[in-house]
């Protein structure tokens, strides 16, 4: 072991023991982070400032694009930050966007120590920890990393892969059918499941649908409450396919409007959407579109609603995904099972990490 490696190992061990003392403060920072918007290009980040006794003297969180970052928000609420410890859920950024670098703000305020949970995977925004160290600020990393990673999973995956975090949802009977032989499908699942879907739409930046589904079902793709009212947060409808949708389609009345891609190239579409600030994409486009995303290796999360019904026939919820033999099966890990009325919601993730745009093909 080299001297440099030994030093890194010693520093890691020291931080591990020291980090445990900051776990309560980090849990509070995560609670604060959850107050920020779940959609948009920016992550949900929370920050608390501690004095020498470990008491919280100021708190902050990020409220959305263009607003003060969590660290700056917390600093603005303190009478003075010289010698304080900043506990933040994400490594302080090191770039100038709509606001300045948080690393510089912490240095200028006289913060003595910065404790963070997860490193920033952004190509432009990473490097805050090194900037802080070079200015003489003590940096402790890795505090409650699993909790913070799970909390920020969609943003972290999206930022690392350079495309939106993709959730594919479908509803089917126990025998895997999404519709009856006559193609009727309303309603396979019950009201509790359908309401959960509206909540998931509202938590997404965009909702992706194929032209075939638009032509067949004429969906509105809005996020609505129990009483049918529009929810405050609405996903942007994105139509994937080369055909134009009819001028009288209900999508044209969507409060966010509608975007026709004129393309079936999923990798290019996702790359463009990422550039527009879309980090969470909800695929609700029928078997053809869902299968295309699965086949391309572009799915980060599956939401599968199962209704206790049998339909038989050939109207399957998922079609050809490029698997010809059992050894090629797409392996998933079930992360939760939830009862919704008489239905079951299975949440699952690919065991194999989904591919970034550059590897997904064009």
For each residue, the residues with C-beta under 8 A, 3 or more apart:
1: 5 6 9
2: 5 6
3: 6 7
4: 7 8
5: 1 2 8 9
6: 1 2 3 9 10
7: 3 4 10 11
8: 4 5 11 12
9: 1 5 6 12 13
10: 6 7 13 14
11: 7 8 14 15
12: 8 9 15 16 142
13: 9 10 16 17
14: 10 11 17 18
15: 11 12 18 19 140 141 142
16: 12 13 19 20 142
17: 13 14 20
18: 14 15 21 22 140
19: 15 16 22 23 115 140 141 142 143
20: 16 17 23 143
21: 18 54
22: 18 19 25 26 50 85 87 115 140 143
23: 19 20 26 27 143 144
24: 27 28
25: 22 28 29 48 50 54 56 87 115
26: 22 23 29 30 87 89 115 117 143 144 147 148
27: 23 24 30 31 144 147
28: 24 25 31 32 46 48 56 59 87
29: 25 26 32 33 46 47 48 70 87 88 89 117
30: 26 27 33 34 46 89 117 144 147 148 151
31: 27 28 34 35 46
32: 28 29 35 46 47 48 59 60 61 70
33: 29 30 36 44 45 46 61 62 70 89 151 152
34: 30 31 44 46 151
35: 31 32 46 61 63
36: 33 42 44 45 46 61 62 63 64 70
37: 40 44 63 64
38: 44 203 280
39: 203 204 205 233 279 280
40: 37 64 65 205 277 279
41: 65 277 278 279
42: 36 45 62 64 65 155
43: 62 90 152 155 156 159
44: 33 34 36 37 38 61 62 89 151 152 155
45: 33 36 42 61 62 69 70 71 88 89 90
46: 28 29 30 31 32 33 34 35 36 59 60 61 62 70 88 89
47: 29 32 59 60 61 70 71 73 74 86 87 88 89
48: 25 28 29 32 56 58 59 60 74 86 87
49: 56 57 58 59 74 75 78 81 84 85 86 87 111
50: 22 25 54 55 56 57 84 85 86 87
51: 54 55 57 84 85
52: 83
53:
54: 21 25 50 51
55: 50 51
56: 25 28 48 49 50 59
57: 49 50 51 78 79 84
58: 48 49 74 75 77 78 81
59: 28 32 46 47 48 49 56 74 77
60: 32 46 47 48 68 70 71 72 73 74 75 76 77
61: 32 33 35 36 44 45 46 47 70 73
62: 33 36 42 43 44 45 46 67 68 69 70 73
63: 35 36 37 67 68 73
64: 36 37 40 42 67
65: 40 41 42 98 277
66: 98 99
67: 62 63 64 73 99
68: 60 62 63 72 73 76 99
69: 45 62 72 73 93 99 102 105
70: 29 32 33 36 45 46 47 60 61 62 73 74 88 89 102
71: 45 47 60 74 75 86 88 92 102 105 106
72: 60 68 69 75 76 99 102 105
73: 47 60 61 62 63 67 68 69 70 76 77
74: 47 48 49 58 59 60 70 71 77 78 86
75: 49 58 60 71 72 78 81 105 106 109
76: 60 68 72 73
77: 58 59 60 73 74
78: 49 57 58 74 75 81 84
79: 57
80: 110
81: 49 58 75 78 84 86 106 109 110 111
82: 109 110 111 112
83: 52 110 112
84: 49 50 51 57 78 81 110 111 112 113
85: 22 49 50 51 111 112 113 114 115
86: 47 48 49 50 71 74 81 92 106 111 113 114 115
87: 22 25 26 28 29 47 48 49 50 115 116 143
88: 29 45 46 47 70 71 91 92 114 115 116 117
89: 26 29 30 33 44 45 46 47 70 116 117 118 148 151 152
90: 43 45 116 117 118 120 148 152
91: 88 116 118 119 120 126 128 129 141
92: 71 86 88 101 102 103 106 114 116 120 128 129 132
93: 69 101 102 103 120 122 125 128
94: 101 102 103 120 125 126 127 128 130 131
95: 101 122 124 125
96: 99 100 101
97: 125
98: 65 66
99: 66 67 68 69 72 96
100: 96 104 105
101: 92 93 94 95 96 104 105 128 131
102: 69 70 71 72 92 93 94 105 106 128
103: 92 93 94 106 107 127 128 129 131 132
104: 100 101 107 108 131
105: 69 71 72 75 100 101 102 108 109
106: 71 75 81 86 92 102 103 109 111 114 132 137
107: 103 104 110 111 131 132 135 137
108: 104 105
109: 75 81 82 105 106
110: 80 81 82 83 84 107
111: 49 81 82 84 85 86 106 107 114 137
112: 82 83 84 85 137 138
113: 84 85 86 137 138 139 140
114: 85 86 88 92 106 111 129 132 137 138 139 140
115: 19 22 25 26 85 86 87 88 139 140 141 143
116: 87 88 89 90 91 92 119 129 139 140 141 143
117: 26 29 30 88 89 90 141 142 143 144 145 147 148 149
118: 89 90 91 145 148 149 152 156
119: 91 116 126 129 141
120: 90 91 92 93 94 125 126 127 128 159
121: 126 156 159 160
122: 93 95 125 126 159
123: 126
124: 95
125: 93 94 95 97 120 122 128
126: 91 94 119 120 121 122 123
127: 94 103 120 130 131
128: 91 92 93 94 101 102 103 120 125 131 132
129: 91 92 103 114 116 119 132 133 139 141
130: 94 127 133 134
131: 94 101 103 104 107 127 128 134 135
132: 92 103 106 107 114 128 129 135 137 139
133: 129 130 136 137 139
134: 130 131
135: 107 131 132
136: 133
137: 106 107 111 112 113 114 132 133
138: 112 113 114
139: 113 114 115 116 129 132 133
140: 15 18 19 22 113 114 115 116 143
141: 15 19 91 115 116 117 119 129
142: 12 15 16 19 117 145
143: 19 20 22 23 26 87 115 116 117 140
144: 23 26 27 30 117 147 148
145: 117 118 142 148 149
146: 149 150
147: 26 27 30 117 144 150 151
148: 26 30 89 90 117 118 144 145 151 152
149: 117 118 145 146 152 153 156
150: 146 147 153
151: 30 33 34 44 89 147 148
152: 33 43 44 89 90 118 148 149 155 156
153: 149 150 156 157 165
154: 157 158 165 279 280 300
155: 42 43 44 152 158 159 165 279
156: 43 118 121 149 152 153 159 160
157: 153 154 160 161 165 300 354
158: 154 155 161 163 164 165 274 279 280
159: 43 120 121 122 155 156 162 279
160: 121 156 157 356
161: 157 158 354 355 356 357
162: 159 271 274 356 357 358
163: 158 166 267 270 271 273 274 298 356 357
164: 158 205 206 270 273 274 278 279 280 281
165: 153 154 155 157 158 279 280 281 300 301
166: 163 270 281 283 293 298 299 300 301 354
167: 200 204 280 281 282 283 299 300 301 302 303
168: 283 290 293 294 299 301 302 303
169: 197 200 282 283 284 302 303 304 305
170: 178 287 290 303 304 305 317 318
171: 178 188 189 193 197 304 305 306 307 317
172: 175 176 177 178 188 304 305 306 307 317
173: 176 177 188 306 307 308 309 310 311
174: 306 307 308 309 310
175: 172 310 311 312
176: 172 173 316 317 318
177: 172 173 180 310 311 312 313 315 316 317
178: 170 171 172 185 188 286 287 315 316 317
179: 183 184 185 188 311 315
180: 177 183 184 185 311 313 315
181: 311 312 313 314 315
182:
183: 179 180 216 315
184: 179 180
185: 178 179 180 188 217 315
186:
187: 190 194
188: 171 172 173 178 179 185 305 307 309
189: 171 193 194 305 307 340 343
190: 187 193 194 307 340 341 342 343
191: 194 195 341
192: 195 196 340 341 343
193: 171 189 190 196 197 305 307 340 341 343 345
194: 187 189 190 191 197 198
195: 191 192 198 199 226
196: 192 193 199 200 340 345
197: 169 171 193 194 200 201 284 305
198: 194 195 201 202 223 224 225 231
199: 195 196 202 203 223
200: 167 169 196 197 203 204 282 303
201: 197 198 204 207 221 222 223 234 235 282 284
202: 198 199 223 231 232 233 234 235
203: 38 39 199 200 233 280
204: 39 167 200 201 207 235 280 281 282
205: 39 40 164 235 236 277 278 279 280 281
206: 164 235 236 237 238 273 278 280 281 282
207: 201 204 221 235 236 237 238 281 282 283 284
208: 238 240 281 282 283 284 285 289
209: 213 214 219 221 237 238 239 240 283 284 285 286 289
210: 213 214 239 240 241 285 286 288 289
211: 214 215 239 240 241 242 243 245
212: 215 216 241 286 288 289
213: 209 210 216 217 219 285 286 289
214: 209 210 211 217 218 219 239 245 249 251
215: 211 212 218 243 245 246
216: 183 212 213 286
217: 185 213 214
218: 214 215 249 250
219: 209 213 214 250 251
220: 250 251 253 254
221: 201 207 209 235 237 251 254 284
222: 201 230 231 234 254 255
223: 198 199 201 202 230 231 233 234 235
224: 198 228 229 230 231
225: 198 228 229 230 231
226: 195
227:
228: 224 225
229: 224 225
230: 222 223 224 225 234 255
231: 198 202 222 223 224 225 234
232: 202
233: 39 202 203 223
234: 201 202 222 223 230 231 254 255 256
235: 201 202 204 205 206 207 221 223 256 282
236: 205 206 207 256 257 258 259 278
237: 206 207 209 221 251 254 256 257 258 259
238: 206 207 208 209 258 259 261 269 273 281
239: 209 210 211 214 245 251 258 259 260 261
240: 208 209 210 211 261 263 264 266 269 285 289
241: 210 211 212 261 262 263 264
242: 211 262 263 264
243: 211 215
244: 260
245: 211 214 215 239 249 251 252 258 260
246: 215 249
247: 252
248: 252
249: 214 218 245 246 252 258
250: 218 219 220 253 254
251: 214 219 220 221 237 239 245 254 258
252: 245 247 248 249 257 258
253: 220 250
254: 220 221 222 234 237 250 251 257 258
255: 222 230 234
256: 234 235 236 237
257: 236 237 252 254
258: 236 237 238 239 245 249 251 252 254
259: 236 237 238 239
260: 239 244 245
261: 238 239 240 241 269
262: 241 242
263: 240 241 242 268 269
264: 240 241 242 292
265: 268 269 362
266: 240 269 270 292 293 296 298 360
267: 163 270 271 296 298 357 360 361 362
268: 263 265 271 272 362
269: 238 240 261 263 265 266 272 273
270: 163 164 166 266 267 273 274 281 298 357 360
271: 162 163 267 268 274 275 357
272: 268 269 275 276
273: 163 164 206 238 269 270 276 278 281
274: 158 162 163 164 270 271 277 278 279 357
275: 271 272
276: 272 273
277: 40 41 65 205 274
278: 41 164 205 206 236 273 274 281
279: 39 40 41 154 155 158 159 164 165 205 274
280: 38 39 154 158 164 165 167 203 204 205 206
281: 164 165 166 167 204 205 206 207 208 238 270 273 278
282: 167 169 200 201 204 206 207 208 235
283: 166 167 168 169 207 208 209 289 290 293 299
284: 169 197 201 207 208 209 221
285: 208 209 210 213 240 288 289 290
286: 178 209 210 212 213 216 289 290
287: 170 178 290 291 316 317 318 319
288: 210 212 285 291 292 319
289: 208 209 210 212 213 240 283 285 286 292 293
290: 168 170 283 285 286 287 293 294 317 318
291: 287 288 294 295 318 319 320 321
292: 264 266 288 289 295 296
293: 166 168 266 283 289 290 296 298 299
294: 168 290 291 297 298 299 318 321 330
295: 291 292 320 321 322
296: 266 267 292 293 355 360 361
297: 294 352 354 355 359 360
298: 163 166 266 267 270 293 294 354 355 360
299: 166 167 168 283 293 294 302 350 354
300: 154 157 165 166 167 349 350 354
301: 165 166 167 168 347 348 349
302: 167 168 169 299 332 346 347 348 349
303: 167 168 169 170 200 345 346 347
304: 169 170 171 172 345 346 347 348
305: 169 170 171 172 188 189 193 197 340 343 344 345 346
306: 171 172 173 174 343 344 345 346
307: 171 172 173 174 188 189 190 193 342 343
308: 173 174 342 343
309: 173 174 188
310: 173 174 175 177
311: 173 175 177 179 180 181 315
312: 175 177 181
313: 177 180 181
314: 181
315: 177 178 179 180 181 183 185 311
316: 176 177 178 287 319
317: 170 171 172 176 177 178 287 290
318: 170 176 287 290 291 294 321
319: 287 288 291 316
320: 291 295
321: 291 294 295 318 330
322: 295 328
323: 328 329 330
324: 328
325: 328
326: 329
327:
328: 322 323 324 325
329: 323 326
330: 294 321 323 350 352
331: 350 351 352
332: 302 348 349 350 351
333: 348 349 350 351
334: 337 346 347 348
335: 347 348 349
336: 345 346 347
337: 334 344 345 346 347
338: 344 345 347
339: 343 344 345
340: 189 190 192 193 196 305 343 344 345
341: 190 191 192 193
342: 190 307 308
343: 189 190 192 193 305 306 307 308 339 340
344: 305 306 337 338 339 340
345: 193 196 303 304 305 306 336 337 338 339 340
346: 302 303 304 305 306 334 336 337
347: 301 302 303 304 334 335 336 337 338
348: 301 302 304 332 333 334 335
349: 300 301 302 332 333 335
350: 299 300 330 331 332 333 353 354
351: 331 332 333
352: 297 330 331
353: 350
354: 157 161 166 297 298 299 300 350
355: 161 296 297 298 359 360
356: 160 161 162 163 359 360
357: 161 162 163 267 270 271 274 360
358: 162
359: 297 355 356
360: 266 267 270 296 297 298 355 356 357
361: 267 296
362: 265 267 268
